[in-house]
Amino acid sequence: MPGSDAAVAPMTGTIDELKIFNIPLGEDIVKAMYKLGVAGK
């Protein structure tokens, strides 16, 4: 969708894993969790 706003574009993929946290996650925590996921942990 060229020129479209990703915030309102429909999601065309599937959700693999959903986690809900009751605290705000800082950028460093999100990056660490992403790296663990990529590593298969």
N, CA, C and O atoms as a GROMACS GRO file, in nm:
protein
  164
    1MET      N    1   0.083  -0.117   0.000
    1MET     CA    2   0.000   0.000   0.000
    1MET      C    3   0.088   0.124   0.000
    1MET      O    4   0.109   0.184   0.106
    2PRO      N    5   0.139   0.163  -0.111
    2PRO     CA    6   0.225   0.281  -0.116
    2PRO      C    7   0.154   0.406  -0.065
    2PRO      O    8   0.039   0.432  -0.099
    3GLY      N    9   0.225   0.482   0.017
    3GLY     CA   10   0.171   0.606   0.068
    3GLY      C   11   0.067   0.590   0.178
    3GLY      O   12   0.007   0.688   0.220
    4SER      N   13   0.045   0.466   0.224
    4SER     CA   14  -0.056   0.447   0.329
    4SER      C   15   0.008   0.460   0.466
    4SER      O   16   0.129   0.442   0.483
    5ASP      N   17  -0.073   0.490   0.563
    5ASP     CA   18  -0.028   0.502   0.701
    5ASP      C   19  -0.033   0.363   0.764
    5ASP      O   20  -0.139   0.302   0.769
    6ALA      N   21   0.080   0.314   0.812
    6ALA     CA   22   0.086   0.179   0.869
    6ALA      C   23  -0.004   0.166   0.992
    6ALA      O   24  -0.047   0.055   1.025
    7ALA      N   25  -0.034   0.277   1.059
    7ALA     CA   26  -0.118   0.271   1.178
    7ALA      C   27  -0.262   0.233   1.145
    7ALA      O   28  -0.334   0.183   1.232
    8VAL      N   29  -0.305   0.255   1.022
    8VAL     CA   30  -0.442   0.222   0.984
    8VAL      C   31  -0.448   0.115   0.876
    8VAL      O   32  -0.557   0.080   0.831
    9ALA      N   33  -0.334   0.062   0.835
    9ALA     CA   34  -0.332  -0.042   0.734
    9ALA      C   35  -0.374  -0.175   0.796
    9ALA      O   36  -0.342  -0.201   0.912
   10PRO      N   37  -0.445  -0.257   0.723
   10PRO     CA   38  -0.488  -0.387   0.778
   10PRO      C   39  -0.368  -0.480   0.799
   10PRO      O   40  -0.273  -0.478   0.722
   11MET      N   41  -0.375  -0.560   0.903
   11MET     CA   42  -0.270  -0.658   0.929
   11MET      C   43  -0.295  -0.779   0.840
   11MET      O   44  -0.404  -0.836   0.844
   12THR      N   45  -0.197  -0.817   0.762
   12THR     CA   46  -0.216  -0.929   0.670
   12THR      C   47  -0.148  -1.057   0.718
   12THR      O   48  -0.164  -1.162   0.656
   13GLY      N   49  -0.074  -1.050   0.826
   13GLY     CA   50  -0.005  -1.168   0.879
   13GLY      C   51  -0.085  -1.232   0.991
   13GLY      O   52  -0.203  -1.204   1.009
   14THR      N   53  -0.019  -1.319   1.064
   14THR     CA   54  -0.081  -1.384   1.180
   14THR      C   55  -0.001  -1.352   1.305
   14THR      O   56   0.118  -1.321   1.297
   15ILE      N   57  -0.067  -1.358   1.419
   15ILE     CA   58   0.000  -1.334   1.546
   15ILE      C   59   0.058  -1.467   1.593
   15ILE      O   60  -0.016  -1.564   1.611
   16ASP      N   61   0.189  -1.472   1.612
   16ASP     CA   62   0.256  -1.595   1.652
   16ASP      C   63   0.250  -1.613   1.804
   16ASP      O   64   0.223  -1.723   1.852
   17GLU      N   65   0.274  -1.506   1.877
   17GLU     CA   66   0.278  -1.516   2.022
   17GLU      C   67   0.236  -1.382   2.080
   17GLU      O   68   0.284  -1.277   2.037
   18LEU      N   69   0.148  -1.385   2.176
   18LEU     CA   70   0.098  -1.264   2.238
   18LEU      C   71   0.133  -1.265   2.386
   18LEU      O   72   0.107  -1.363   2.456
   19LYS      N   73   0.192  -1.157   2.433
   19LYS     CA   74   0.224  -1.144   2.575
   19LYS      C   75   0.167  -1.012   2.624
   19LYS      O   76   0.177  -0.910   2.555
   20ILE      N   77   0.109  -1.012   2.742
   20ILE     CA   78   0.053  -0.891   2.801
   20ILE      C   79   0.130  -0.863   2.930
   20ILE      O   80   0.147  -0.950   3.015
   21PHE      N   81   0.176  -0.740   2.942
   21PHE     CA   82   0.252  -0.698   3.060
   21PHE      C   83   0.175  -0.590   3.134
   21PHE      O   84   0.103  -0.511   3.072
   22ASN      N   85   0.190  -0.586   3.266
   22ASN     CA   86   0.121  -0.484   3.344
   22ASN      C   87   0.214  -0.369   3.382
   22ASN      O   88   0.184  -0.292   3.473
   23ILE      N   89   0.326  -0.359   3.312
   23ILE     CA   90   0.421  -0.249   3.333
   23ILE      C   91   0.465  -0.197   3.197
   23ILE      O   92   0.464  -0.271   3.099
   24PRO      N   93   0.503  -0.070   3.190
   24PRO     CA   94   0.557  -0.021   3.062
   24PRO      C   95   0.695  -0.081   3.036
   24PRO      O   96   0.778  -0.088   3.127
   25LEU      N   97   0.719  -0.123   2.914
   25LEU     CA   98   0.847  -0.183   2.880
   25LEU      C   99   0.935  -0.080   2.810
   25LEU      O  100   0.893  -0.017   2.713
   26GLY      N  101   1.055  -0.064   2.860
   26GLY     CA  102   1.149   0.028   2.799
   26GLY      C  103   1.208  -0.031   2.671
   26GLY      O  104   1.198  -0.150   2.645
   27GLU      N  105   1.268   0.056   2.593
   27GLU     CA  106   1.326   0.015   2.465
   27GLU      C  107   1.430  -0.095   2.483
   27GLU      O  108   1.435  -0.187   2.401
   28ASP      N  109   1.511  -0.087   2.587
   28ASP     CA  110   1.615  -0.189   2.609
   28ASP      C  111   1.555  -0.326   2.638
   28ASP      O  112   1.609  -0.427   2.593
   29ILE      N  113   1.445  -0.330   2.711
   29ILE     CA  114   1.379  -0.457   2.740
   29ILE      C  115   1.317  -0.516   2.614
   29ILE      O  116   1.328  -0.636   2.588
   30VAL      N  117   1.253  -0.432   2.535
   30VAL     CA  118   1.190  -0.479   2.411
   30VAL      C  119   1.296  -0.534   2.315
   30VAL      O  120   1.276  -0.639   2.254
   31LYS      N  121   1.408  -0.464   2.303
   31LYS     CA  122   1.517  -0.511   2.216
   31LYS      C  123   1.572  -0.645   2.265
   31LYS      O  124   1.596  -0.735   2.184
   32ALA      N  125   1.591  -0.659   2.395
   32ALA     CA  126   1.642  -0.785   2.451
   32ALA      C  127   1.545  -0.900   2.426
   32ALA      O  128   1.586  -1.010   2.391
   33MET      N  129   1.415  -0.874   2.443
   33MET     CA  130   1.315  -0.978   2.420
   33MET      C  131   1.311  -1.017   2.272
   33MET      O  132   1.294  -1.134   2.240
   34TYR      N  133   1.326  -0.919   2.183
   34TYR     CA  134   1.328  -0.947   2.039
   34TYR      C  135   1.448  -1.036   2.005
   34TYR      O  136   1.436  -1.133   1.931
   35LYS      N  137   1.565  -1.001   2.059
   35LYS     CA  138   1.686  -1.080   2.031
   35LYS      C  139   1.671  -1.222   2.081
   35LYS      O  140   1.715  -1.316   2.014
   36LEU      N  141   1.609  -1.241   2.197
   36LEU     CA  142   1.587  -1.377   2.248
   36LEU      C  143   1.492  -1.454   2.156
   36LEU      O  144   1.512  -1.572   2.132
   37GLY      N  145   1.389  -1.387   2.106
   37GLY     CA  146   1.295  -1.451   2.016
   37GLY      C  147   1.360  -1.492   1.886
   37GLY      O  148   1.334  -1.601   1.835
   38VAL      N  149   1.445  -1.406   1.832
   38VAL     CA  150   1.515  -1.439   1.708
   38VAL      C  151   1.609  -1.557   1.730
   38VAL      O  152   1.628  -1.640   1.641
   39ALA      N  153   1.667  -1.565   1.850
   39ALA     CA  154   1.760  -1.673   1.881
   39ALA      C  155   1.686  -1.804   1.914
   39ALA      O  156   1.749  -1.908   1.934
   40GLY      N  157   1.552  -1.797   1.920
   40GLY     CA  158   1.474  -1.918   1.947
   40GLY      C  159   1.464  -1.955   2.093
   40GLY      O  160   1.439  -2.071   2.127
   41LYS      N  161   1.483  -1.858   2.179
   41LYS     CA  162   1.477  -1.887   2.323
   41LYS      C  163   1.346  -1.840   2.383
   41LYS      O  164   1.324  -1.856   2.503
   0.00000   0.00000   0.00000
